[in-house]
Amino acid sequence: MTKTPTPKKGTTPGGTPATVFLDDLGVSFRVHAFDNDIAPGETGYGKAAAAALGVPPGRVFKTLLVEATGPLRHAVGIVPVSKQLSLKAMAVAMGVKKVDMIDPRSAERLTGYVVGGISPFGQRRMLPTFVDASAFDHDTIFVSGGKRGLDIEIAPRVLLDALGAVSAPITG
């Protein structure tokens, strides 16, 4: 697992903990800012991002948190916004019997980000991360940049390496 870099001022304009994390690693990525027009109380942030960015929803990935009982208590699942996380497949990938989604407030506390802007990078604590294998169907994918209306475009292999993540078929 990769050690979280020491926070410092990043080189990316409008830096967030996610972009600072990637800047500190020295990896290649692009930042895309956009209007994320979504009605209050709705949760289609990823699909709104795909529409705003003009890319297919299969290239935009959402960051979801799960919890399980046992030694591996919390984990991150990264899946396309066009699909759903399979809790059964995620449990298999994690090597546990069962996982449940974490409620939004707990996800915000664990990561330091708000729902709709939870990035896999620069979270308060590095959690085991599993990326849906479909990410490798694309040269680059988009993930949240740490706030609503900001996405990071990154190569799937770079994402996995930066997070010490595992690729697995985790959608249903």
ZINORJO-V69950 format. One record per residue. N is the residue number from 0. OMEGA is omega in radians with two decimals (none if undefined). NEAR is the number of other ideal C-beta (glycine too) atoms within 8 Angstrom. Layout:
BEGIN
N/OMEGA/NEAR
N/OMEGA/NEAR
END
This chain:
BEGIN
0/-3.11/5
1/3.09/9
2/3.09/5
3/3.14/7
4/3.08/9
5/-3.14/5
6/3.03/5
7/-3.12/7
8/-3.11/4
9/3.13/9
10/3.13/4
11/3.12/10
12/-3.14/4
13/-3.03/8
14/3.03/10
15/3.06/12
16/3.13/13
17/-3.12/14
18/3.06/18
19/3.11/16
20/-3.11/13
21/3.06/15
22/-3.12/11
23/3.10/10
24/-3.14/9
25/-3.12/4
26/-3.13/9
27/3.07/5
28/3.09/10
29/3.13/7
30/3.12/13
31/3.06/11
32/-3.09/6
33/3.03/10
34/3.13/5
35/-3.11/11
36/3.10/5
37/-3.10/9
38/3.10/4
39/3.13/4
40/3.08/3
41/-3.06/6
42/-3.10/5
43/-3.08/7
44/-3.11/13
45/3.12/11
46/3.06/11
47/3.10/11
48/3.14/15
49/3.13/15
50/-3.12/7
51/-3.12/11
52/-3.13/11
53/3.12/4
54/3.11/8
55/3.13/7
56/3.11/11
57/3.10/10
58/3.13/12
59/-3.05/18
60/3.09/15
61/-3.13/11
62/-3.08/12
63/3.12/10
64/3.12/16
65/3.04/16
66/-3.14/10
67/3.00/15
68/3.14/6
69/-3.04/7
70/3.12/3
71/-2.97/10
72/-3.12/7
73/3.10/12
74/3.13/15
75/3.02/15
76/3.14/14
77/-3.04/16
78/3.11/13
79/3.13/14
80/3.13/12
81/-3.10/8
82/3.10/11
83/3.01/6
84/3.02/14
85/-3.13/9
86/3.12/11
87/3.13/7
88/3.11/13
89/3.11/15
90/3.11/12
91/-3.14/8
92/-3.13/10
93/-3.10/13
94/3.11/5
95/-3.11/10
96/-3.02/6
97/3.01/8
98/3.04/12
99/3.05/8
100/3.05/9
101/3.12/11
102/-3.05/6
103/-3.13/7
104/3.10/6
105/3.11/10
106/3.12/12
107/3.12/12
108/-3.12/6
109/-3.01/13
110/-3.04/11
111/3.13/8
112/3.07/13
113/3.09/8
114/-3.06/10
115/3.12/10
116/-3.13/14
117/3.12/14
118/3.03/17
119/-3.09/14
120/3.01/14
121/3.10/13
122/-3.13/15
123/-3.13/5
124/3.13/5
125/3.13/9
126/3.04/10
127/-3.03/10
128/-3.13/13
129/-3.09/16
130/3.13/15
131/-3.08/16
132/-3.14/9
133/3.09/10
134/-3.09/14
135/3.00/8
136/-3.04/5
137/3.06/9
138/3.08/3
139/3.05/10
140/3.14/13
141/3.03/15
142/-3.13/15
143/3.11/17
144/3.06/14
145/3.00/13
146/3.12/10
147/3.14/8
148/3.11/9
149/3.10/15
150/3.09/13
151/3.04/17
152/-3.02/10
153/3.06/16
154/-3.12/9
155/-3.12/13
156/3.12/7
157/3.09/11
158/-3.14/16
159/-3.11/12
160/-3.11/9
161/-3.08/13
162/-3.01/11
163/-3.03/9
164/3.12/12
165/3.04/9
166/-3.13/11
167/3.07/11
168/-3.02/7
169/3.07/14
170/3.14/12
171/none/7
END
